[in-house]
Amino acid sequence: MERLRDTTQETVFLSVPKHNNTLTIDQIDPQQSVRLVDYVDAILPLHCTSNGMIFLGYLPKSELENLLHRPLEQCTPKTIT
């Protein structure tokens, strides 16, 4: 994570799937961060985070279809639902 942060100069998150959400378990910010928000222990819907969208991309088709049969929460005005 540190090497990725140092290479990109961006915040790096380590998240795991939890039910239909992501749980961020670690976060490393660059020294010159534009904003500082601590997402550790935050639980967010899979479709509302970049990490969650990666998890969705690797779900088996049956699990993805099951997830998409429910309404998706709109977290921001730009959330894709």
N, C-alpha and C positions, 0 to 999 in steps of 0.2 A: 504494500500500500504506500509506503514511504517513497519507494522508487517511482511509482506511478504519479504520486503527487509532485515529486521533484521534477519529473519529466514534463508534466502538463501544467504545473503551477495552478492546479485546480483542486477543489475539495474532492476527496475520495471517500466513498461510503462502502461499508461491508454490511450487506443486508441478507436476510434469510426469509424465505416465504413462511407465512404463518396464516393458515386458513386461506382467506381470499385477500390477504394483505401482505405487506412487507414489514419486517421488523429490522430496523437499523441497529446493529450491535457494535459498530465502531465507525469512527469518522476521523479523518485527518485533514486539517485545513492548511493551505499554504501560508507562508509568512505575510504575504501582501494580499490578503483576502479582501474582496470588495464588501462582502457581508459575512457576518458570523452568526450562524444559526446552528444550534446543537440539536441534531436529529437522533442522537443515540437514545434508544428505548422508544422512539416514535413508531407507531403503527399506522401505516397509510395504505389505502387501497392499491392493489397491484397496478391498476390501469392509470394511476396518478403519479407514478414515479418512473424514472428511467430504469432503475433496477427491477421494478415490478414488471415493466414491459418486456424486459429480457426474460424474466421467469415465464411470462405468458407465452412468449415465442417458443419455448421449449416444452410446454405442456402437451401431453397427448391430446389428440383431437377431441376425444370424448370428454375429457376434463374441461377443456376450453369451452366446448359447446354447453356443458352444464353451467359453467360460470357465467356465460353470456346470456343465458335464459333469464337471469335476474336483472333488474334495473341497475345501472352503474351510477354510483354517487358522483355528483358534480362538485369537485373540491374547489375549483376556480372557474372564472368565466370562460377559460380556454380549455377546460378538461374535455377530452373527447369521450362522449358517452354514446 
